[in-house]
Amino acid sequence: MEFFIFQKINFQIILVSTYEFIKNYIFDFLHVSENDIKQLELTGHIQNLETCAIFLAKVMLHNDYFYIFK
């Protein structure tokens, strides 16, 4: 299945950092769920989630097991 997907995109893939992934994921989530977040007053929790996710990603990068380049 993965090979089929790679063929469809002509193996045009890019590497992004974990930091970029987290920032993009949270940004997209905020805009897609904007009304729900405001209604449930979750803005502060989302910011805490982003900070915690970035911290954990940085901690994991100190371990060779989690790092893509040895």
PQR file with spaces between the fields and no chain letter, atoms N, CA, C, O and H, PARSE charges and radii, in Angstrom:
ATOM       1  N    MET     1       0.819   -1.198    0.000 -0.4000 1.5000
ATOM       2  CA   MET     1       0.000    0.000    0.000 -0.0000 2.0000
ATOM       3  C    MET     1       0.862    1.261    0.000  0.5500 1.7000
ATOM       4  O    MET     1       0.596    2.200   -0.750 -0.5500 1.4000
ATOM       5  N    GLU     2       1.899    1.279    0.846 -0.4000 1.5000
ATOM       6  CA   GLU     2       2.764    2.450    0.901 -0.0000 2.0000
ATOM       7  C    GLU     2       3.470    2.678   -0.435  0.5500 1.7000
ATOM       8  O    GLU     2       3.631    3.814   -0.881 -0.5500 1.4000
ATOM       9  H    GLU     2       2.116    0.517    1.456  0.4000 1.0000
ATOM      10  N    PHE     3       3.885    1.585   -1.061 -0.4000 1.5000
ATOM      11  CA   PHE     3       4.565    1.694   -2.350 -0.0000 2.0000
ATOM      12  C    PHE     3       3.646    2.334   -3.386  0.5500 1.7000
ATOM      13  O    PHE     3       4.102    3.143   -4.194 -0.5500 1.4000
ATOM      14  H    PHE     3       3.754    0.662   -0.698  0.4000 1.0000
ATOM      15  N    PHE     4       2.364    1.985   -3.376 -0.4000 1.5000
ATOM      16  CA   PHE     4       1.390    2.573   -4.296 -0.0000 2.0000
ATOM      17  C    PHE     4       1.273    4.086   -4.068  0.5500 1.7000
ATOM      18  O    PHE     4       1.219    4.869   -5.016 -0.5500 1.4000
ATOM      19  H    PHE     4       1.994    1.327   -2.720  0.4000 1.0000
ATOM      20  N    ILE     5       1.236    4.473   -2.799 -0.4000 1.5000
ATOM      21  CA   ILE     5       1.145    5.907   -2.472 -0.0000 2.0000
ATOM      22  C    ILE     5       2.390    6.640   -2.952  0.5500 1.7000
ATOM      23  O    ILE     5       2.289    7.717   -3.539 -0.5500 1.4000
ATOM      24  H    ILE     5       1.280    3.837   -2.029  0.4000 1.0000
ATOM      25  N    PHE     6       3.576    6.056   -2.703 -0.4000 1.5000
ATOM      26  CA   PHE     6       4.818    6.681   -3.168 -0.0000 2.0000
ATOM      27  C    PHE     6       4.854    6.816   -4.686  0.5500 1.7000
ATOM      28  O    PHE     6       5.350    7.814   -5.208 -0.5500 1.4000
ATOM      29  H    PHE     6       3.658    5.181   -2.226  0.4000 1.0000
ATOM      30  N    GLN     7       4.333    5.820   -5.393 -0.4000 1.5000
ATOM      31  CA   GLN     7       4.296    5.904   -6.852 -0.0000 2.0000
ATOM      32  C    GLN     7       3.386    7.043   -7.305  0.5500 1.7000
ATOM      33  O    GLN     7       3.716    7.771   -8.241 -0.5500 1.4000
ATOM      34  H    GLN     7       3.931    5.009   -4.969  0.4000 1.0000
ATOM      35  N    LYS     8       2.249    7.194   -6.645 -0.4000 1.5000
ATOM      36  CA   LYS     8       1.303    8.254   -7.015 -0.0000 2.0000
ATOM      37  C    LYS     8       1.904    9.650   -6.825  0.5500 1.7000
ATOM      38  O    LYS     8       1.599   10.568   -7.587 -0.5500 1.4000
ATOM      39  H    LYS     8       1.980    6.603   -5.884  0.4000 1.0000
ATOM      40  N    ILE     9       2.744    9.805   -5.825 -0.4000 1.5000
ATOM      41  CA   ILE     9       3.348   11.125   -5.585 -0.0000 2.0000
ATOM      42  C    ILE     9       4.752   11.212   -6.170  0.5500 1.7000
ATOM      43  O    ILE     9       5.498   12.143   -5.866 -0.5500 1.4000
ATOM      44  H    ILE     9       2.992    9.059   -5.207  0.4000 1.0000
ATOM      45  N    ASN    10       5.110   10.247   -7.007 -0.4000 1.5000
ATOM      46  CA   ASN    10       6.412   10.221   -7.685 -0.0000 2.0000
ATOM      47  C    ASN    10       7.576   10.297   -6.701  0.5500 1.7000
ATOM      48  O    ASN    10       8.609   10.892   -7.007 -0.5500 1.4000
ATOM      49  H    ASN    10       4.504    9.491   -7.254  0.4000 1.0000
ATOM      50  N    PHE    11       7.413    9.698   -5.522 -0.4000 1.5000
ATOM      51  CA   PHE    11       8.447    9.676   -4.494 -0.0000 2.0000
ATOM      52  C    PHE    11       8.902   11.084   -4.106  0.5500 1.7000
ATOM      53  O    PHE    11      10.035   11.268   -3.662 -0.5500 1.4000
ATOM      54  H    PHE    11       6.573    9.214   -5.274  0.4000 1.0000
ATOM      55  N    GLN    12       8.031   12.072   -4.269 -0.4000 1.5000
ATOM      56  CA   GLN    12       8.311   13.460   -3.914 -0.0000 2.0000
ATOM      57  C    GLN    12       7.961   13.674   -2.439  0.5500 1.7000
ATOM      58  O    GLN    12       6.889   14.189   -2.119 -0.5500 1.4000
ATOM      59  H    GLN    12       7.110   11.923   -4.629  0.4000 1.0000
ATOM      60  N    ILE    13       8.850   13.286   -1.565 -0.4000 1.5000
ATOM      61  CA   ILE    13       8.611   13.477   -0.136 -0.0000 2.0000
ATOM      62  C    ILE    13       9.706   14.372    0.434  0.5500 1.7000
ATOM      63  O    ILE    13      10.818   14.440   -0.090 -0.5500 1.4000
ATOM      64  H    ILE    13       9.720   12.868   -1.824  0.4000 1.0000
ATOM      65  N    ILE    14       9.362   15.044    1.505 -0.4000 1.5000
ATOM      66  CA   ILE    14      10.334   15.926    2.154 -0.0000 2.0000
ATOM      67  C    ILE    14      10.431   15.547    3.622  0.5500 1.7000
ATOM      68  O    ILE    14       9.493   14.991    4.194 -0.5500 1.4000
ATOM      69  H    ILE    14       8.459   14.988    1.930  0.4000 1.0000
ATOM      70  N    LEU    15      11.549   15.847    4.214 -0.4000 1.5000
ATOM      71  CA   LEU    15      11.719   15.632    5.646 -0.0000 2.0000
ATOM      72  C    LEU    15      11.435   16.937    6.364  0.5500 1.7000
ATOM      73  O    LEU    15      11.952   17.988    5.986 -0.5500 1.4000
ATOM      74  H    LEU    15      12.310   16.299    3.749  0.4000 1.0000
ATOM      75  N    VAL    16      10.625   16.870    7.383 -0.4000 1.5000
ATOM      76  CA   VAL    16      10.368   18.045    8.218 -0.0000 2.0000
ATOM      77  C    VAL    16      10.772   17.701    9.635  0.5500 1.7000
ATOM      78  O    VAL    16      10.782   16.538   10.038 -0.5500 1.4000
ATOM      79  H    VAL    16      10.205   16.016    7.691  0.4000 1.0000
ATOM      80  N    SER    17      11.097   18.714   10.363 -0.4000 1.5000
ATOM      81  CA   SER    17      11.471   18.482   11.753 -0.0000 2.0000
ATOM      82  C    SER    17      10.224   18.224   12.586  0.5500 1.7000
ATOM      83  O    SER    17       9.107   18.545   12.180 -0.5500 1.4000
ATOM      84  H    SER    17      11.089   19.659   10.035  0.4000 1.0000
ATOM      85  N    THR    18      10.436   17.649   13.737 -0.4000 1.5000
ATOM      86  CA   THR    18       9.335   17.393   14.654 -0.0000 2.0000
ATOM      87  C    THR    18       8.697   18.702   15.096  0.5500 1.7000
ATOM      88  O    THR    18       7.481   18.791   15.264 -0.5500 1.4000
ATOM      89  H    THR    18      11.343   17.389   14.066  0.4000 1.0000
ATOM      90  N    TYR    19       9.538   19.717   15.281 -0.4000 1.5000
ATOM      91  CA   TYR    19       9.042   21.044   15.675 -0.0000 2.0000
ATOM      92  C    TYR    19       8.085   21.595   14.613  0.5500 1.7000
ATOM      93  O    TYR    19       7.009   22.093   14.942 -0.5500 1.4000
ATOM      94  H    TYR    19      10.526   19.645   15.145  0.4000 1.0000
ATOM      95  N    GLU    20       8.481   21.505   13.339 -0.4000 1.5000
ATOM      96  CA   GLU    20       7.624   21.994   12.256 -0.0000 2.0000
ATOM      97  C    GLU    20       6.313   21.224   12.200  0.5500 1.7000
ATOM      98  O    GLU    20       5.255   21.812   11.976 -0.5500 1.4000
ATOM      99  H    GLU    20       9.355   21.100   13.071  0.4000 1.0000
ATOM     100  N    PHE    21       6.379   19.915   12.403 -0.4000 1.5000
ATOM     101  CA   PHE    21       5.166   19.102   12.394 -0.0000 2.0000
ATOM     102  C    PHE    21       4.211   19.542   13.497  0.5500 1.7000
ATOM     103  O    PHE    21       3.020   19.734   13.253 -0.5500 1.4000
ATOM     104  H    PHE    21       7.238   19.438   12.585  0.4000 1.0000
ATOM     105  N    ILE    22       4.732   19.700   14.704 -0.4000 1.5000
ATOM     106  CA   ILE    22       3.884   20.095   15.834 -0.0000 2.0000
ATOM     107  C    ILE    22       3.258   21.464   15.580  0.5500 1.7000
ATOM     108  O    ILE    22       2.056   21.643   15.775 -0.5500 1.4000
ATOM     109  H    ILE    22       5.700   19.544   14.902  0.4000 1.0000
ATOM     110  N    LYS    23       4.066   22.424   15.148 -0.4000 1.5000
ATOM     111  CA   LYS    23       3.544   23.775   14.894 -0.0000 2.0000
ATOM     112  C    LYS    23       2.452   23.749   13.816  0.5500 1.7000
ATOM     113  O    LYS    23       1.416   24.395   13.970 -0.5500 1.4000
ATOM     114  H    LYS    23       5.043   22.278   14.990  0.4000 1.0000
ATOM     115  N    ASN    24       2.683   23.005   12.726 -0.4000 1.5000
ATOM     116  CA   ASN    24       1.691   22.931   11.645 -0.0000 2.0000
ATOM     117  C    ASN    24       0.429   22.204   12.087  0.5500 1.7000
ATOM     118  O    ASN    24      -0.680   22.614   11.744 -0.5500 1.4000
ATOM     119  H    ASN    24       3.526   22.480   12.601  0.4000 1.0000
ATOM     120  N    TYR    25       0.597   21.124   12.848 -0.4000 1.5000
ATOM     121  CA   TYR    25      -0.554   20.353   13.309 -0.0000 2.0000
ATOM     122  C    TYR    25      -1.434   21.191   14.235  0.5500 1.7000
ATOM     123  O    TYR    25      -2.654   21.222   14.073 -0.5500 1.4000
ATOM     124  H    TYR    25       1.498   20.791   13.126  0.4000 1.0000
ATOM     125  N    ILE    26      -0.825   21.863   15.196 -0.4000 1.5000
ATOM     126  CA   ILE    26      -1.590   22.711   16.123 -0.0000 2.0000
ATOM     127  C    ILE    26      -2.234   23.873   15.380  0.5500 1.7000
ATOM     128  O    ILE    26      -3.392   24.205   15.633 -0.5500 1.4000
ATOM     129  H    ILE    26       0.166   21.838   15.327  0.4000 1.0000
ATOM     130  N    PHE    27      -1.492   24.495   14.461 -0.4000 1.5000
ATOM     131  CA   PHE    27      -2.036   25.610   13.679 -0.0000 2.0000
ATOM     132  C    PHE    27      -3.265   25.166   12.904  0.5500 1.7000
ATOM     133  O    PHE    27      -4.290   25.848   12.914 -0.5500 1.4000
ATOM     134  H    PHE    27      -0.551   24.226   14.255  0.4000 1.0000
ATOM     135  N    ASP    28      -3.166   24.021   12.231 -0.4000 1.5000
ATOM     136  CA   ASP    28      -4.289   23.503   11.459 -0.0000 2.0000
ATOM     137  C    ASP    28      -5.461   23.159   12.372  0.5500 1.7000
ATOM     138  O    ASP    28      -6.611   23.470   12.062 -0.5500 1.4000
ATOM     139  H    ASP    28      -2.334   23.467   12.222  0.4000 1.0000
ATOM     140  N    PHE    29      -5.164   22.519   13.492 -0.4000 1.5000
ATOM     141  CA   PHE    29      -6.221   22.163   14.441 -0.0000 2.0000
ATOM     142  C    PHE    29      -6.951   23.402   14.959  0.5500 1.7000
ATOM     143  O    PHE    29      -8.175   23.394   15.089 -0.5500 1.4000
ATOM     144  H    PHE    29      -4.230   22.266   13.744  0.4000 1.0000
ATOM     145  N    LEU    30      -6.205   24.459   15.252 -0.4000 1.5000
ATOM     146  CA   LEU    30      -6.820   25.691   15.754 -0.0000 2.0000
ATOM     147  C    LEU    30      -7.782   26.296   14.742  0.5500 1.7000
ATOM     148  O    LEU    30      -8.843   26.797   15.115 -0.5500 1.4000
ATOM     149  H    LEU    30      -5.211   24.465   15.146  0.4000 1.0000
ATOM     150  N    HIS    31      -7.419   26.252   13.468 -0.4000 1.5000
ATOM     151  CA   HIS    31      -8.269   26.869   12.451 -0.0000 2.0000
ATOM     152  C    HIS    31      -9.451   25.987   12.061  0.5500 1.7000
ATOM     153  O    HIS    31     -10.523   26.502   11.739 -0.5500 1.4000
ATOM     154  H    HIS    31      -6.557   25.845   13.165  0.4000 1.0000
ATOM     155  N    VAL    32      -9.277   24.693   12.083 -0.4000 1.5000
ATOM     156  CA   VAL    32     -10.381   23.795   11.741 -0.0000 2.0000
ATOM     157  C    VAL    32     -11.418   23.767   12.864  0.5500 1.7000
ATOM     158  O    VAL    32     -12.618   23.699   12.595 -0.5500 1.4000
ATOM     159  H    VAL    32      -8.407   24.275   12.344  0.4000 1.0000
ATOM     160  N    SER    33     -10.975   23.819   14.095 -0.4000 1.5000
ATOM     161  CA   SER    33     -11.867   23.682   15.257 -0.0000 2.0000
ATOM     162  C    SER    33     -12.049   25.005   15.996  0.5500 1.7000
ATOM     163  O    SER    33     -12.332   25.007   17.194 -0.5500 1.4000
ATOM     164  H    SER    33     -10.001   23.875   14.314  0.4000 1.0000
ATOM     165  N    GLU    34     -11.895   26.105   15.314 -0.4000 1.5000
ATOM     166  CA   GLU    34     -11.907   27.420   15.965 -0.0000 2.0000
ATOM     167  C    GLU    34     -13.167   27.665   16.796  0.5500 1.7000
ATOM     168  O    GLU    34     -13.079   28.107   17.941 -0.5500 1.4000
ATOM     169  H    GLU    34     -11.666   26.104   14.341  0.4000 1.0000
ATOM     170  N    ASN    35     -14.326   27.381   16.228 -0.4000 1.5000
ATOM     171  CA   ASN    35     -15.580   27.642   16.952 -0.0000 2.0000
ATOM     172  C    ASN    35     -15.701   26.768   18.200  0.5500 1.7000
ATOM     173  O    ASN    35     -16.096   27.253   19.261 -0.5500 1.4000
ATOM     174  H    ASN    35     -14.397   27.021   15.298  0.4000 1.0000
ATOM     175  N    ASP    36     -15.366   25.498   18.080 -0.4000 1.5000
ATOM     176  CA   ASP    36     -15.457   24.589   19.223 -0.0000 2.0000
ATOM     177  C    ASP    36     -14.483   24.983   20.328  0.5500 1.7000
ATOM     178  O    ASP    36     -14.817   24.915   21.511 -0.5500 1.4000
ATOM     179  H    ASP    36     -15.046   25.104   17.218  0.4000 1.0000
ATOM     180  N    ILE    37     -13.290   25.389   19.942 -0.4000 1.5000
ATOM     181  CA   ILE    37     -12.280   25.777   20.931 -0.0000 2.0000
ATOM     182  C    ILE    37     -12.730   27.002   21.713  0.5500 1.7000
ATOM     183  O    ILE    37     -12.570   27.066   22.932 -0.5500 1.4000
ATOM     184  H    ILE    37     -13.019   25.444   18.981  0.4000 1.0000
ATOM     185  N    LYS    38     -13.297   27.977   21.000 -0.4000 1.5000
ATOM     186  CA   LYS    38     -13.790   29.175   21.693 -0.0000 2.0000
ATOM     187  C    LYS    38     -14.972   28.848   22.591  0.5500 1.7000
ATOM     188  O    LYS    38     -15.069   29.347   23.712 -0.5500 1.4000
ATOM     189  H    LYS    38     -13.427   27.925   20.010  0.4000 1.0000
ATOM     190  N    GLN    39     -15.876   28.001   22.089 -0.4000 1.5000
ATOM     191  CA   GLN    39     -17.068   27.652   22.857 -0.0000 2.0000
ATOM     192  C    GLN    39     -16.704   26.895   24.133  0.5500 1.7000
ATOM     193  O    GLN    39     -17.309   27.122   25.181 -0.5500 1.4000
ATOM     194  H    GLN    39     -15.798   27.595   21.178  0.4000 1.0000
ATOM     195  N    LEU    40     -15.735   26.011   24.055 -0.4000 1.5000
ATOM     196  CA   LEU    40     -15.331   25.221   25.214 -0.0000 2.0000
ATOM     197  C    LEU    40     -14.214   25.865   26.024  0.5500 1.7000
ATOM     198  O    LEU    40     -13.772   25.305   27.027 -0.5500 1.4000
ATOM     199  H    LEU    40     -15.243   25.826   23.204  0.4000 1.0000
ATOM     200  N    GLU    41     -13.756   27.037   25.595 -0.4000 1.5000
ATOM     201  CA   GLU    41     -12.707   27.802   26.273 -0.0000 2.0000
ATOM     202  C    GLU    41     -11.442   26.960   26.469  0.5500 1.7000
ATOM     203  O    GLU    41     -10.947   26.813   27.587 -0.5500 1.4000
ATOM     204  H    GLU    41     -14.115   27.491   24.780  0.4000 1.0000
ATOM     205  N    LEU    42     -10.930   26.415   25.369 -0.4000 1.5000
ATOM     206  CA   LEU    42      -9.765   25.536   25.407 -0.0000 2.0000
ATOM     207  C    LEU    42      -8.484   26.177   24.891  0.5500 1.7000
ATOM     208  O    LEU    42      -7.475   25.488   24.737 -0.5500 1.4000
ATOM     209  H    LEU    42     -11.332   26.534   24.461  0.4000 1.0000
ATOM     210  N    THR    43      -8.500   27.459   24.623 -0.4000 1.5000
ATOM     211  CA   THR    43      -7.334   28.123   24.040 -0.0000 2.0000
ATOM     212  C    THR    43      -6.092   27.947   24.901  0.5500 1.7000
ATOM     213  O    THR    43      -5.023   27.624   24.384 -0.5500 1.4000
ATOM     214  H    THR    43      -9.319   28.019   24.748  0.4000 1.0000
ATOM     215  N    GLY    44      -6.218   28.152   26.190 -0.4000 1.5000
ATOM     216  CA   GLY    44      -5.079   27.995   27.096 -0.0000 2.0000
ATOM     217  C    GLY    44      -4.568   26.567   27.130  0.5500 1.7000
ATOM     218  O    GLY    44      -3.361   26.334   27.197 -0.5500 1.4000
ATOM     219  H    GLY    44      -7.086   28.414   26.610  0.4000 1.0000
ATOM     220  N    HIS    45      -5.485   25.612   27.084 -0.4000 1.5000
ATOM     221  CA   HIS    45      -5.085   24.206   27.101 -0.0000 2.0000
ATOM     222  C    HIS    45      -4.348   23.824   25.814  0.5500 1.7000
ATOM     223  O    HIS    45      -3.399   23.041   25.846 -0.5500 1.4000
ATOM     224  H    HIS    45      -6.465   25.801   27.029  0.4000 1.0000
ATOM     225  N    ILE    46      -4.784   24.374   24.703 -0.4000 1.5000
ATOM     226  CA   ILE    46      -4.124   24.083   23.421 -0.0000 2.0000
ATOM     227  C    ILE    46      -2.703   24.646   23.430  0.5500 1.7000
ATOM     228  O    ILE    46      -1.776   23.992   22.951 -0.5500 1.4000
ATOM     229  H    ILE    46      -5.554   25.010   24.678  0.4000 1.0000
ATOM     230  N    GLN    47      -2.527   25.838   23.963 -0.4000 1.5000
ATOM     231  CA   GLN    47      -1.185   26.421   24.057 -0.0000 2.0000
ATOM     232  C    GLN    47      -0.290   25.582   24.965  0.5500 1.7000
ATOM     233  O    GLN    47       0.889   25.389   24.666 -0.5500 1.4000
ATOM     234  H    GLN    47      -3.279   26.369   24.352  0.4000 1.0000
ATOM     235  N    ASN    48      -0.843   25.083   26.077 -0.4000 1.5000
ATOM     236  CA   ASN    48      -0.076   24.207   26.968 -0.0000 2.0000
ATOM     237  C    ASN    48       0.277   22.896   26.274  0.5500 1.7000
ATOM     238  O    ASN    48       1.381   22.378   26.448 -0.5500 1.4000
ATOM     239  H    ASN    48      -1.800   25.240   26.320  0.4000 1.0000
ATOM     240  N    LEU    49      -0.639   22.366   25.499 -0.4000 1.5000
ATOM     241  CA   LEU    49      -0.389   21.139   24.747 -0.0000 2.0000
ATOM     242  C    LEU    49       0.759   21.333   23.763  0.5500 1.7000
ATOM     243  O    LEU    49       1.636   20.477   23.646 -0.5500 1.4000
ATOM     244  H    LEU    49      -1.536   22.786   25.358  0.4000 1.0000
ATOM     245  N    GLU    50       0.752   22.460   23.057 -0.4000 1.5000
ATOM     246  CA   GLU    50       1.815   22.749   22.095 -0.0000 2.0000
ATOM     247  C    GLU    50       3.172   22.870   22.794  0.5500 1.7000
ATOM     248  O    GLU    50       4.166   22.316   22.324 -0.5500 1.4000
ATOM     249  H    GLU    50       0.041   23.156   23.152  0.4000 1.0000
ATOM     250  N    THR    51       3.211   23.588   23.906 -0.4000 1.5000
ATOM     251  CA   THR    51       4.458   23.753   24.656 -0.0000 2.0000
ATOM     252  C    THR    51       4.973   22.413   25.161  0.5500 1.7000
ATOM     253  O    THR    51       6.166   22.127   25.060 -0.5500 1.4000
ATOM     254  H    THR    51       2.404   24.038   24.288  0.4000 1.0000
ATOM     255  N    CYS    52       4.091   21.597   25.699 -0.4000 1.5000
ATOM     256  CA   CYS    52       4.476   20.289   26.218 -0.0000 2.0000
ATOM     257  C    CYS    52       4.961   19.376   25.092  0.5500 1.7000
ATOM     258  O    CYS    52       5.952   18.666   25.262 -0.5500 1.4000
ATOM     259  H    CYS    52       3.122   21.829   25.781  0.4000 1.0000
ATOM     260  N    ALA    53       4.281   19.384   23.952 -0.4000 1.5000
ATOM     261  CA   ALA    53       4.669   18.537   22.824 -0.0000 2.0000
ATOM     262  C    ALA    53       6.045   18.929   22.291  0.5500 1.7000
ATOM     263  O    ALA    53       6.848   18.061   21.949 -0.5500 1.4000
ATOM     264  H    ALA    53       3.475   19.960   23.814  0.4000 1.0000
ATOM     265  N    ILE    54       6.319   20.221   22.220 -0.4000 1.5000
ATOM     266  CA   ILE    54       7.628   20.687   21.755 -0.0000 2.0000
ATOM     267  C    ILE    54       8.711   20.293   22.753  0.5500 1.7000
ATOM     268  O    ILE    54       9.794   19.863   22.356 -0.5500 1.4000
ATOM     269  H    ILE    54       5.668   20.927   22.498  0.4000 1.0000
ATOM     270  N    PHE    55       8.424   20.437   24.048 -0.4000 1.5000
ATOM     271  CA   PHE    55       9.389   20.040   25.071 -0.0000 2.0000
ATOM     272  C    PHE    55       9.712   18.546   24.971  0.5500 1.7000
ATOM     273  O    PHE    55      10.881   18.162   24.991 -0.5500 1.4000
ATOM     274  H    PHE    55       7.545   20.786   24.371  0.4000 1.0000
ATOM     275  N    LEU    56       8.687   17.711   24.864 -0.4000 1.5000
ATOM     276  CA   LEU    56       8.904   16.268   24.768 -0.0000 2.0000
ATOM     277  C    LEU    56       9.665   15.900   23.498  0.5500 1.7000
ATOM     278  O    LEU    56      10.501   14.996   23.517 -0.5500 1.4000
ATOM     279  H    LEU    56       7.737   18.023   24.848  0.4000 1.0000
ATOM     280  N    ALA    57       9.383   16.592   22.400 -0.4000 1.5000
ATOM     281  CA   ALA    57      10.100   16.328   21.157 -0.0000 2.0000
ATOM     282  C    ALA    57      11.579   16.659   21.308  0.5500 1.7000
ATOM     283  O    ALA    57      12.437   15.922   20.822 -0.5500 1.4000
ATOM     284  H    ALA    57       8.705   17.326   22.385  0.4000 1.0000
ATOM     285  N    LYS    58      11.875   17.763   21.979 -0.4000 1.5000
ATOM     286  CA   LYS    58      13.281   18.133   22.196 -0.0000 2.0000
ATOM     287  C    LYS    58      13.984   17.125   23.092  0.5500 1.7000
ATOM     288  O    LYS    58      15.141   16.784   22.849 -0.5500 1.4000
ATOM     289  H    LYS    58      11.178   18.362   22.373  0.4000 1.0000
ATOM     290  N    VAL    59      13.303   16.648   24.118 -0.4000 1.5000
ATOM     291  CA   VAL    59      13.888   15.656   25.013 -0.0000 2.0000
ATOM     292  C    VAL    59      14.168   14.360   24.254  0.5500 1.7000
ATOM     293  O    VAL    59      15.223   13.752   24.432 -0.5500 1.4000
ATOM     294  H    VAL    59      12.363   16.926   24.315  0.4000 1.0000
ATOM     295  N    MET    60      13.228   13.938   23.413 -0.4000 1.5000
ATOM     296  CA   MET    60      13.408   12.698   22.659 -0.0000 2.0000
ATOM     297  C    MET    60      14.565   12.785   21.673  0.5500 1.7000
ATOM     298  O    MET    60      15.195   11.773   21.365 -0.5500 1.4000
ATOM     299  H    MET    60      12.371   14.432   23.269  0.4000 1.0000
ATOM     300  N    LEU    61      14.848   13.981   21.177 -0.4000 1.5000
ATOM     301  CA   LEU    61      15.933   14.124   20.209 -0.0000 2.0000
ATOM     302  C    LEU    61      17.300   13.892   20.833  0.5500 1.7000
ATOM     303  O    LEU    61      18.283   13.715   20.114 -0.5500 1.4000
ATOM     304  H    LEU    61      14.336   14.803   21.426  0.4000 1.0000
ATOM     305  N    HIS    62      17.377   13.889   22.150 -0.4000 1.5000
ATOM     306  CA   HIS    62      18.652   13.605   22.816 -0.0000 2.0000
ATOM     307  C    HIS    62      18.949   12.108   22.857  0.5500 1.7000
ATOM     308  O    HIS    62      20.061   11.702   23.195 -0.5500 1.4000
ATOM     309  H    HIS    62      16.578   14.033   22.734  0.4000 1.0000
ATOM     310  N    ASN    63      17.964   11.295   22.515 -0.4000 1.5000
ATOM     311  CA   ASN    63      18.120    9.844   22.516 -0.0000 2.0000
ATOM     312  C    ASN    63      18.326    9.382   21.075  0.5500 1.7000
ATOM     313  O    ASN    63      17.529    9.719   20.199 -0.5500 1.4000
ATOM     314  H    ASN    63      17.061   11.625   22.241  0.4000 1.0000
ATOM     315  N    ASP    64      19.382    8.619   20.821 -0.4000 1.5000
ATOM     316  CA   ASP    64      19.676    8.150   19.468 -0.0000 2.0000
ATOM     317  C    ASP    64      18.557    7.300   18.885  0.5500 1.7000
ATOM     318  O    ASP    64      18.399    7.245   17.665 -0.5500 1.4000
ATOM     319  H    ASP    64      20.030    8.345   21.532  0.4000 1.0000
ATOM     320  N    TYR    65      17.783    6.640   19.727 -0.4000 1.5000
ATOM     321  CA   TYR    65      16.706    5.789   19.245 -0.0000 2.0000
ATOM     322  C    TYR    65      15.639    6.598   18.503  0.5500 1.7000
ATOM     323  O    TYR    65      15.048    6.099   17.545 -0.5500 1.4000
ATOM     324  H    TYR    65      17.911    6.685   20.718  0.4000 1.0000
ATOM     325  N    PHE    66      15.387    7.827   18.927 -0.4000 1.5000
ATOM     326  CA   PHE    66      14.350    8.656   18.333 -0.0000 2.0000
ATOM     327  C    PHE    66      14.864    9.573   17.221  0.5500 1.7000
ATOM     328  O    PHE    66      14.063   10.197   16.525 -0.5500 1.4000
ATOM     329  H    PHE    66      15.867    8.232   19.705  0.4000 1.0000
ATOM     330  N    TYR    67      16.142    9.663   17.046 -0.4000 1.5000
ATOM     331  CA   TYR    67      16.708   10.616   16.096 -0.0000 2.0000
ATOM     332  C    TYR    67      16.946    9.927   14.757  0.5500 1.7000
ATOM     333  O    TYR    67      17.490    8.824   14.716 -0.5500 1.4000
ATOM     334  H    TYR    67      16.793    9.156   17.612  0.4000 1.0000
ATOM     335  N    ILE    68      16.544   10.566   13.668 -0.4000 1.5000
ATOM     336  CA   ILE    68      16.608    9.943   12.346 -0.0000 2.0000
ATOM     337  C    ILE    68      18.043    9.815   11.837  0.5500 1.7000
ATOM     338  O    ILE    68      18.368    8.847   11.149 -0.5500 1.4000
ATOM     339  H    ILE    68      16.102   11.462   13.702  0.4000 1.0000
ATOM     340  N    PHE    69      18.898   10.770   12.162 -0.4000 1.5000
ATOM     341  CA   PHE    69      20.281   10.743   11.695 -0.0000 2.0000
ATOM     342  C    PHE    69      21.200   10.357   12.851  0.5500 1.7000
ATOM     343  O    PHE    69      21.263   11.068   13.854 -0.5500 1.4000
ATOM     344  H    PHE    69      18.634   11.557   12.720  0.4000 1.0000
ATOM     345  N    LYS    70      21.899    9.263   12.724 -0.4000 1.5000
ATOM     346  CA   LYS    70      22.792    8.804   13.795 -0.0000 2.0000
ATOM     347  C    LYS    70      24.052    9.665   13.834  0.5500 1.7000
ATOM     348  O    LYS    70      24.929    9.438   14.668 -0.5500 1.4000
ATOM     349  H    LYS    70      21.848    8.685   11.909  0.4000 1.0000
